[in-house]
């Protein structure tokens, strides 16, 4: 524990956020613990056994498990900015067992038993992250109180009910997913308009940047070289090309998630879907008493545009949603800057669900991108002939999914035939996204449709809007 604290203490000094509203600047999570002093960039060509492109959760977990299992491996992690700069340091802090993809699609390819195997491994991944953080002394505000998926109108309630048989088929037993009526839900949290919910114990709250920064420090302490400010422009067999030289390695692992489109030849592989968040100032005890939420479960609604929430360790509410879902040409944000329209949308959602928070000030707004494959299913792959591998496309369920992917890549790199390497997301193939401008027009149109459907359903329609069902079929969700 003391060795970890000395390593991380040399890079960051934790301090409370400064006063005044902040837009962007990567994320509130990084601001809360202090922005990093970047590690050194790569200088010239180097040779390693494994090169990992991206110092987010996927890359760091892969490096961690490889180095733990085979300490003599020479491993380099190449990062364009700093460790945790992307979704790993900006997400909603849901350490959730929800699968990173459509279980019905994995089942269609490999059968329901295989899909259920993936689900069981996701259950285990939540506890694995908690255990590693405890063992390695990573303090990430982890609190395992489960997750609530809340229906806030009759149409959402119908979808909760209709989705249940598929979840049961995939291994969500009666102890894994519990149905709550309005009264039972109000004993946990009081959300305006809520009519029903599902609760699962397989989810924990965490502070995302603390996990990313802590894991990077642990990995570095194991002897992995992390090169920051080193953008990879192209990935070739056994070679990662950067602006500062090339890293040659037996295996080159792409772990770039929402930034994958910036690598030569990968623009249409995964779509960088934008998600935005705001965080309130700390709430008073009186407001918390009115809202409830004493156990600090993670909370998501059943809207097509999906709102997600966290009760933070320091007594704030973080609430997120899609905002501007996609930028033309697979562009990403500028260090998390978020439009005023999106900020207003998220504040309106906050007040809709928690009227008691109507006079609470927002402290920070930020955005990030998540990787979305064309069929909304994550994949893990390694070609031993070329040495090229990847994991990602978690469609927003990557906090636990990255841990499972990192352990799976470890087994693939080390040539092991294990239960992890036989999971249905290994070698799962997905076609590319459409070229521009079709891609931009399609995604924008889909989310216009989803928002229209949400308005209709919040207006009292008891059934899922037809326009949303059509959008689901077109998008592959």
ChimeraX attribute file (.defattr): number of C-alpha atoms within 10 A of each C-alpha:
attribute: neighborCount
match mode: 1-to-1
recipient: residues
	/A:1	10
	/A:2	7
	/A:3	12
	/A:4	16
	/A:5	15
	/A:6	11
	/A:7	15
	/A:8	17
	/A:9	12
	/A:10	10
	/A:11	16
	/A:12	14
	/A:13	12
	/A:14	14
	/A:15	10
	/A:16	9
	/A:17	17
	/A:18	10
	/A:19	8
	/A:20	10
	/A:21	14
	/A:22	18
	/A:23	20
	/A:24	21
	/A:25	17
	/A:26	24
	/A:27	31
	/A:28	26
	/A:29	22
	/A:30	23
	/A:31	20
	/A:32	17
	/A:33	18
	/A:34	17
	/A:35	17
	/A:36	16
	/A:37	10
	/A:38	13
	/A:39	17
	/A:40	13
	/A:41	18
	/A:42	23
	/A:43	13
	/A:44	11
	/A:45	13
	/A:46	13
	/A:47	16
	/A:48	18
	/A:49	16
	/A:50	24
	/A:51	28
	/A:52	27
	/A:53	27
	/A:54	32
	/A:55	31
	/A:56	27
	/A:57	32
	/A:58	32
	/A:59	30
	/A:60	31
	/A:61	25
	/A:62	29
	/A:63	32
	/A:64	25
	/A:65	19
	/A:66	24
	/A:67	19
	/A:68	14
	/A:69	12
	/A:70	11
	/A:71	14
	/A:72	11
	/A:73	16
	/A:74	18
	/A:75	23
	/A:76	27
	/A:77	29
	/A:78	29
	/A:79	28
	/A:80	22
	/A:81	18
	/A:82	24
	/A:83	31
	/A:84	26
	/A:85	24
	/A:86	29
	/A:87	29
	/A:88	28
	/A:89	25
	/A:90	25
	/A:91	27
	/A:92	27
	/A:93	28
	/A:94	28
	/A:95	29
	/A:96	27
	/A:97	27
	/A:98	22
	/A:99	23
	/A:100	27
	/A:101	23
	/A:102	18
	/A:103	25
	/A:104	16
	/A:105	19
	/A:106	22
	/A:107	16
	/A:108	12
	/A:109	14
	/A:110	15
	/A:111	14
	/A:112	20
	/A:113	15
	/A:114	20
	/A:115	25
	/A:116	22
	/A:117	18
	/A:118	25
	/A:119	22
	/A:120	16
	/A:121	19
	/A:122	22
	/A:123	23
	/A:124	15
	/A:125	24
	/A:126	24
	/A:127	19
	/A:128	16
	/A:129	21
	/A:130	19
	/A:131	13
	/A:132	12
	/A:133	18
	/A:134	14
	/A:135	10
	/A:136	14
	/A:137	17
	/A:138	24
	/A:139	14
	/A:140	21
	/A:141	17
	/A:142	23
	/A:143	19
	/A:144	21
	/A:145	18
	/A:146	22
	/A:147	28
	/A:148	27
	/A:149	20
	/A:150	25
	/A:151	25
	/A:152	21
	/A:153	23
	/A:154	20
	/A:155	22
	/A:156	28
	/A:157	21
	/A:158	16
	/A:159	15
	/A:160	19
	/A:161	15
	/A:162	11
	/A:163	10
	/A:164	15
	/A:165	11
	/A:166	13
	/A:167	17
	/A:168	14
	/A:169	15
	/A:170	21
	/A:171	19
	/A:172	19
	/A:173	11
	/A:174	10
	/A:175	9
	/A:176	16
	/A:177	19
	/A:178	14
	/A:179	17
	/A:180	17
	/A:181	12
	/A:182	16
	/A:183	13
	/A:184	12
	/A:185	20
	/A:186	18
	/A:187	11
	/A:188	16
	/A:189	23
	/A:190	18
	/A:191	22
	/A:192	15
	/A:193	16
	/A:194	22
	/A:195	19
	/A:196	25
	/A:197	26
	/A:198	20
	/A:199	22
	/A:200	22
	/A:201	18
	/A:202	21
	/A:203	25
	/A:204	25
	/A:205	25
	/A:206	26
	/A:207	28
	/A:208	27
	/A:209	29
	/A:210	23
	/A:211	24
	/A:212	25
	/A:213	29
	/A:214	24
	/A:215	28
	/A:216	27
	/A:217	23
	/A:218	22
	/A:219	22
	/A:220	18
	/A:221	13
	/A:222	14
	/A:223	17
	/A:224	22
	/A:225	20
	/A:226	25
	/A:227	24
	/A:228	20
	/A:229	18
	/A:230	25
	/A:231	22
	/A:232	24
	/A:233	14
	/A:234	16
	/A:235	21
	/A:236	13
	/A:237	16
	/A:238	21
	/A:239	24
	/A:240	26
	/A:241	18
	/A:242	21
	/A:243	16
	/A:244	15
	/A:245	15
	/A:246	19
	/A:247	26
	/A:248	21
	/A:249	23
	/A:250	18
	/A:251	25
	/A:252	29
	/A:253	28
	/A:254	24
	/A:255	29
	/A:256	29
	/A:257	29
	/A:258	26
	/A:259	23
	/A:260	25
	/A:261	21
	/A:262	18
	/A:263	16
	/A:264	12
	/A:265	12
	/A:266	15
	/A:267	19
	/A:268	21
	/A:269	19
	/A:270	28
	/A:271	32
	/A:272	28
	/A:273	23
	/A:274	24
	/A:275	25
	/A:276	28
	/A:277	30
	/A:278	28
	/A:279	27
	/A:280	21
	/A:281	18
	/A:282	16
	/A:283	16
	/A:284	12
	/A:285	10
	/A:286	10
	/A:287	14
	/A:288	16
	/A:289	13
	/A:290	14
	/A:291	20
	/A:292	16
	/A:293	19
	/A:294	13
	/A:295	13
	/A:296	22
	/A:297	26
	/A:298	29
	/A:299	21
	/A:300	20
	/A:301	20
	/A:302	21
	/A:303	21
	/A:304	20
	/A:305	19
	/A:306	14
	/A:307	18
	/A:308	21
	/A:309	25
	/A:310	25
	/A:311	21
	/A:312	22
	/A:313	16
	/A:314	10
	/A:315	16
	/A:316	18
	/A:317	20
	/A:318	24
	/A:319	23
	/A:320	29
	/A:321	24
	/A:322	22
	/A:323	21
	/A:324	17
	/A:325	18
	/A:326	23
	/A:327	17
	/A:328	14
	/A:329	16
	/A:330	22
	/A:331	18
	/A:332	20
	/A:333	16
	/A:334	13
	/A:335	16
	/A:336	25
	/A:337	18
	/A:338	23
	/A:339	16
	/A:340	11
	/A:341	11
	/A:342	22
	/A:343	22
	/A:344	13
	/A:345	14
	/A:346	24
	/A:347	22
	/A:348	14
	/A:349	16
	/A:350	24
	/A:351	16
	/A:352	15
	/A:353	18
	/A:354	18
	/A:355	16
	/A:356	18
	/A:357	20
	/A:358	13
	/A:359	8
	/A:360	15
	/A:361	15
	/A:362	19
	/A:363	20
	/A:364	24
	/A:365	29
	/A:366	29
	/A:367	32
	/A:368	29
	/A:369	29
	/A:370	26
	/A:371	27
	/A:372	24
	/A:373	26
	/A:374	20
	/A:375	19
	/A:376	22
	/A:377	25
	/A:378	31
	/A:379	22
	/A:380	23
	/A:381	22
	/A:382	20
	/A:383	15
	/A:384	13
	/A:385	10
	/A:386	14
	/A:387	19
	/A:388	22
	/A:389	20
	/A:390	24
	/A:391	28
	/A:392	27
	/A:393	32
	/A:394	25
	/A:395	25
	/A:396	22
	/A:397	20
	/A:398	29
	/A:399	27
	/A:400	30
	/A:401	29
	/A:402	27
	/A:403	24
	/A:404	26
	/A:405	31
	/A:406	25
	/A:407	21
	/A:408	26
	/A:409	30
	/A:410	24
	/A:411	20
	/A:412	21
	/A:413	20
	/A:414	12
	/A:415	11
	/A:416	13
	/A:417	10
	/A:418	11
	/A:419	12
	/A:420	21
	/A:421	21
	/A:422	14
	/A:423	22
	/A:424	25
	/A:425	26
	/A:426	19
	/A:427	17
	/A:428	16
	/A:429	14
	/A:430	15
	/A:431	11
	/A:432	15
	/A:433	17
	/A:434	14
	/A:435	11
	/A:436	13
	/A:437	10
	/A:438	12
	/A:439	19
	/A:440	18
	/A:441	12
	/A:442	16
	/A:443	20
	/A:444	17
	/A:445	13
	/A:446	20
	/A:447	20
	/A:448	16
	/A:449	22
	/A:450	23
	/A:451	18
	/A:452	17
	/A:453	23
	/A:454	23
	/A:455	14
	/A:456	16
	/A:457	21
	/A:458	17
	/A:459	10
	/A:460	11
	/A:461	16
	/A:462	15
	/A:463	15
	/A:464	19
	/A:465	18
	/A:466	11
	/A:467	15
	/A:468	20
	/A:469	16
	/A:470	13
	/A:471	21
	/A:472	15
	/A:473	9
	/A:474	12
	/A:475	14
	/A:476	13
	/A:477	14
